[in-house]
Amino acid sequence: MEKEIVNRVSSSQLITFDLEELYTPGERVLFDLKGLLFQELVLREKDFRDYIKSHDWVQYKNKFVAITCSADAIVPTWAFMLVSVSLQPYAQYIIFGTLKELEQTLFQMELNKVDWNKYNNAKVVIKGCSKVDVPLTAYVEATSHLRSIASSIMFGEPCSTVPIFKKKSL
């Protein structure tokens, strides 16, 4: 007599928290002021303002933009502000920082929208594999939120998990 194969994963009470679902689709662009500096050292105000007036800002329409200066130069704060003002009518979202920091910010914004109450006393698996690059900060932030409400937290896939946290029984 053959034993029936039972899928214990699908019949378990595990809830999968998939950070990939929080990925914000859209093109990410780095706007680097380095190329606008004289000899990559100094920002000339007149030249910079001329660039701001003549640049085609429409190319940033609906894009996520990180503004930075990769040169080791002292760039006045107002220069970044002018770029931001010029991008604002077109870009979907703008930050000062790197593309990595932009991605972290986008995930943080989505994590702030999560209804964490649905994970109250739940056994949660934070999914490990994804088709998009999920920043480590998102995993840490999700774990931090779940730590206070979930009965247990695991990492990986429901069929193969690494235990992260288990609430102590009283």
C-alpha positions in Angstrom: 0.0 0.0 0.0 1.4 3.4 -1.0 1.4 6.3 1.4 -0.2 9.4 0.2 2.3 12.3 -0.3 1.3 15.2 1.8 2.6 18.7 1.0 3.2 19.9 4.6 4.4 23.3 3.3 1.1 24.2 1.7 -0.9 22.9 4.7 1.2 24.8 7.2 0.2 28.1 8.8 3.3 29.8 7.5 2.8 33.3 6.0 5.4 34.3 3.4 6.5 37.9 3.4 7.9 38.5 0.0 9.9 41.8 -0.2 10.0 41.5 -4.0 6.3 42.5 -4.0 7.4 45.8 -2.5 9.6 46.6 -5.5 8.7 49.9 -7.2 8.9 49.5 -10.9 10.5 52.2 -13.0 13.8 53.4 -14.3 16.5 54.5 -11.9 18.8 57.3 -13.0 21.9 58.8 -11.4 22.4 62.6 -12.0 26.0 63.2 -11.2 27.2 66.9 -11.0 30.8 65.8 -11.5 30.7 66.5 -15.2 29.4 70.0 -14.6 32.4 71.1 -12.6 35.3 73.0 -14.0 38.2 70.6 -14.0 36.1 68.4 -11.7 37.0 70.8 -8.9 34.9 73.9 -8.9 31.3 74.8 -9.8 31.1 77.9 -11.8 27.7 79.5 -11.0 27.1 81.2 -14.4 28.0 78.0 -16.4 25.9 75.9 -14.0 22.9 78.1 -14.3 23.2 78.1 -18.1 23.2 74.3 -18.0 20.2 74.2 -15.8 18.3 76.5 -18.2 19.3 74.6 -21.4 19.2 71.0 -20.2 16.5 68.7 -21.5 14.8 67.8 -18.2 11.9 66.0 -20.0 14.2 62.9 -20.3 13.7 62.3 -16.6 9.9 62.0 -17.0 8.6 59.3 -14.6 12.0 58.2 -13.6 13.5 57.8 -10.1 16.5 60.1 -9.8 19.4 60.1 -7.3 21.4 63.3 -7.4 25.0 63.2 -6.4 28.5 64.5 -7.0 31.1 61.7 -7.4 34.0 64.2 -7.6 35.9 65.1 -4.5 34.9 68.7 -4.7 33.0 71.2 -2.5 29.7 71.8 -4.2 27.4 74.4 -2.8 24.1 73.1 -1.4 22.1 75.4 -3.7 23.4 73.5 -6.8 21.7 70.3 -5.7 18.6 72.3 -4.9 18.5 73.8 -8.4 18.8 70.3 -9.9 16.0 69.1 -7.7 13.8 72.0 -8.7 14.5 71.3 -12.3 13.8 67.6 -12.0 10.7 67.9 -9.9 8.1 68.5 -12.7 9.2 65.4 -14.5 10.8 62.8 -12.1 8.6 60.4 -10.2 10.9 60.7 -7.1 14.2 62.4 -6.3 16.7 61.9 -3.6 20.2 63.1 -2.8 22.5 60.1 -2.8 23.5 57.0 -4.7 21.4 54.6 -6.7 21.8 52.1 -3.8 20.4 54.7 -1.4 17.6 55.5 -3.9 16.6 51.8 -3.9 16.8 51.6 -0.1 14.5 54.7 0.1 12.0 53.2 -2.3 11.8 50.0 -0.3 11.5 51.9 2.9 8.6 53.9 1.5 6.8 50.7 0.6 7.6 49.1 4.0 6.0 52.1 5.7 2.7 51.2 3.9 2.6 47.6 5.1 -0.3 46.6 7.4 1.9 44.7 10.0 -1.2 43.7 12.0 -1.9 40.8 9.7 1.3 39.2 10.9 0.2 39.3 14.6 1.2 36.0 16.3 2.0 34.5 12.8 4.7 32.2 11.7 6.4 34.3 9.0 8.9 33.3 6.4 10.7 36.3 4.9 11.3 35.1 1.3 15.0 34.9 0.4 15.0 34.6 -3.4 13.7 37.2 -5.7 14.0 38.4 -9.3 14.9 41.9 -8.2 17.8 43.1 -6.0 16.2 43.6 -2.6 18.5 45.8 -0.4 19.7 44.3 2.8 18.2 47.3 4.6 14.7 46.0 3.6 15.3 42.6 5.2 16.5 44.3 8.4 13.6 46.7 8.5 11.0 43.9 7.9 12.6 41.8 10.6 12.5 44.7 13.0 8.8 45.2 12.4 7.9 41.6 12.6 10.0 40.9 15.7 7.5 42.6 18.0 4.4 40.9 16.6 5.1 37.6 14.9 5.3 34.3 16.8 8.3 33.3 14.7 10.4 34.6 11.9 12.3 32.5 9.4 14.3 33.3 6.3 14.4 31.5 3.0 11.7 29.5 1.3 8.9 27.7 3.1 10.4 24.3 2.2 13.9 25.3 3.5 14.1 28.0 6.1 16.7 29.4 8.5 15.2 30.3 11.9 15.6 33.9 12.8 13.4 34.5 15.9 10.9 32.6 18.0 8.7 34.2 20.7 9.3 32.6 24.0 6.3 30.7 25.5 5.0 32.1 28.8 
